[in-house]
């Protein structure tokens, strides 16, 4: 059945080949939270070994893997580091033909790293050479000797090709180059089976012809503009001779070649009348998007914040630009939502760096907006976010809350979200409350609860179509807004109840089933409940409660099934007061509930502390996991679907850890 499905997708593409493939003018943006405004590269590949393409983002000396989570976004994968040398260029390719995408990195000192994908979500770093040149060159990954294994080439004033034997061994071989390249590319120049190198130097295009052995011979030079910043090779008019596409500060030009290899004519696609700022000097993509044997060009412009697509219809070239506020730097093409259409992935500039998806689509209509707009002037105050299928279409929608307003974003099913619908809390609202989402009134639709600082919860009753009725106020005695709250079934009646922290206790609100709540147990604590979660620790079928309080201790409260809880002794403590978040899950794969706490000061480095359960309600120390500084929020889930729960944290400094 799977092969039939693939055939149908390809068949559809064939018949759609005469329709123009466009890209959404509404990029879907994902923050990397690096603290670095400029990113050094983006690459796509199946790094997590599921069926979905993932994204690798390079910044300074780190590479963050962002794992595709269906069409609902990305989760953090491994953080790779190359040490003290910053990333200069990065590509993804299967370098050892084991079926897993590896990551190839060139540092600013021309040191070559290959992070081999182990196939289980981890990578092994291999370092092959350290050059003496500061990073002014360009890296290519191509099969230069036609043996089925990809080589790595560094093109600079002293160029090197690393020959690959397919066994993770690379032999460096110097490429004599008596000039310093202004721009370089790799492709077919003399129509043999081996790729060639083209470089420009001071107004001359120099072809270096490949022999398949890692050696290159110089061919006759061609006069060329002296200010070339970037170039690539492609047969733009389908005459079987590769043409040269060059980019200068303001111009994009196709240099057409004839049967003799000479450049017979040029055609300017872009001039300084159509581009007001510089082109980005490195990133051309060539792809036959229409599958008509006339390739399209895609390039990015950091300075005018655009991605441009040069459509090629029987050799006639036209340009369409797509705005990417913040700048579109590095580019790659990947079918990110597996709909058979290529999508553009670009890393962009921003306060903490982000990457964007521009989804491919058939036709010529475009969305009006560029970003998912929060619809509120003070967007930084919307910090809490939950997901749930609010309209019953099978796709997770988003809910956020801040400054007296609940915002609902409906998922369109392809990874994008409609403009938000606003629901007002009222004059006693506040910002950044925890958000609870569950069917609180037992009508089959998900509802939303947010809180304020006035001892009140607001229940928004869902209508099953993404809309909500005006909020119902639920009294929450002693709630001061600073503590956590969580949903659980505490009296075994199948209805979702609420547990929330107050200044020195945990209070339970029991659900009556019609959207009203009554006061349940009060559980004693020291002060300030920072984190709450629920899990069945003694395996009696009832939800128990685990918490961190006053940043100093973790406690477990066992539920007898009627909403009465027995406190265990504190099983973790920190005199520095740095415990915050807590999460429950089976972490050692023994079938029993475990618990994890974030700790940003008690130990060094900052860590997540683990306690293992035995199924009786007892917890024993299970070690810790080092994470990036100041972990504050925590989740436990199986990210890579390998059957084992993973730990995810984010830090006060903006990083995610997995």
C-alpha positions, 0 to 999 in steps of 0.5 A: 500500500505504501508504494501505491501512495508514493506513485500517486504523489509522483503522478500528481506532481507530474500533472502539476508540473505546468502549474507554477510552484510558489512559496507561502508569503507567510513564513513560519518562524521558529526561535532557536533562542541562542542569544546570538542574533546571527546564525551561521548556517542551516541544513536539513536531513533526517537526523532523528531517524524517523520519517520526517526531515529535521533542521540543524542550525549553526551558531558560533561554535555550536550546532543545534538539532531541531527535531521535526514534531509532525506538522506541529513544530520542532523539538530540541535534539542534540547540541553539537559543539566544535570547540573554540573555532566558530562555524564557518559553513555547514552542510548535511550529507550521508558521508559513510553511506549508512543511510543516516544524514551526517553533518559536515562543518568547516570552522573559521580556521578551515578545520573540518569536522564531520559529525557522524549520525549514529542512527539513534539520535546521537552524533560522533565528532571526527576532526580531519584537518586543521588548516592555517587559513582564516575562514575566507574559503568555501566548502563543497560536498560532492562525489569528486572521483565518481566512486559513490562516496562524497568528498569535502572540498575547501576552496580558498587561497590554499585549497584542499580536497579530502578524499573519502574511502567510505570508511570514515577515513579522509585523505587531504590532498592540496589543490594548487591555486595560484590565485585567491578566489573571489567566488567559487562553485563546483559542477560540470564544465567539460561534460565528462563524468567528474565534477570541475571547480570554477573560481573567479579571480580579479575578472577572470573565470578559471575552470579547474578540470577534475580527473577523478583522482583529486587532482585538477588541471587548469583550463582556458580562462574566461573574462568575467566581471571583477566584482563577483560575489557568488556564482553557480552552474546550471543548464538554464536553457536546456541545451545540454551546456552548463551556464554560469549564474553570477551575483554581484553587489546589485546584479544577477546575471546568466552567462550562457555557454555554447557548444565550444564552451564559450560564453555566447551571451549574457542575460541580466535577471536583476539590476540595481533598479529592482534590488535596492540592497546587496545580495547575500554573497554565498547562497544560490540553490538550483532546483527544477521546481516545475519538473520541466527540465528548466531549472529554477534559481533560489537565492537569499538577500540578507540585506533586503530581507528577501528570498527570491525565486527565479522562475524558468519557463522554457528559458524565460526567467522571471523573479518573485521575491518573498519578504523575510523580515529579519533577513534571510541568510542561509538556505536549503530546500526540503519537503518539510510536511511530506506533501510532495512539494519542496519547502524553503528553510532559511536561517534568519537574523533576530534577537536570539536567532530563528529559522523559518519555513516557507511552505511550497504550494501550487498556484500563485496566491499568497498569504497577506501576513508575514508572521503569526501575529500575537494581535497584542501590542506587548507580545513579550508578555505572552509567555505561557503556551499550551496546545490542544485540538480545540475544533476537533480536526485532529490538529493541535491548536495553540492557546496563550495568555497575557494582559487580560487576554486569551489568544487562540491560534487555530492550526490549519493542518499544514504547520501554519496558524490562523490569526488569533481569536481574542477572548477577554478575561476581565479587569482583574486579569493579569499576565503570564498565568499558567494555562490548563486545558481539559474538558472541565464541564464534560461536554466533549469539548476542550476548555481553558482555565487561566488565573489571576492574582485575585484568588480567581480562575477563569474558565473558558468553556469550549464550543468544539469549533475553536470558540469559547463562551464568556469566562466563568469565575471560579474562586481559588482561595489564597491563590496569589498568581505566583505558584503553579497549577496542574490538572489531575483526577484526584477523587477517582470520578473521571473528571479533571480536578485542579491542584494549585500552590498557595503561599504555604500549601497545595489546594485541591479544587474538585470538579462537579462536572458542570463547570463548577468546583468545590474545595477539596484537600489542603496539603501542607508545604513550606512556602511557594510551590514552584513546580507541580505535576501528577503521576501514579507513584504507588500504582493504585490507579489514583493520581498522586502529586509531586512538587517543589516548594520554596526552591529548596525541597521536593515532596510527594503526596500519595492519594487514597482515591477519595481526594485525601493525600498523605505527605511523604518525607522530602526526598530532595533538598537544596540549601541554595534554593534553586529547585524550580520545575518538576516533571513525572515519567518512566525514565529508566524503562522499568514500568514505574513512575520516576520524577525529575527536578531542575536545579540551577545552583545546588550542583555544578554544572546546572542539572536535572536531578532524577529520583526513581520510583519502585511502584510503592510510592518510595523514591530513591536518588537516581543521579543527575543530568548536566544541562545548560545554565539556569534550567527553569521549565521541564518536560518528560516525553519520548521525543524520538519515538524510540520507546524511551522517555527523554528529558527536555528543559529550557533555561533562563538564558534562552536555550533548550536542552534535551 
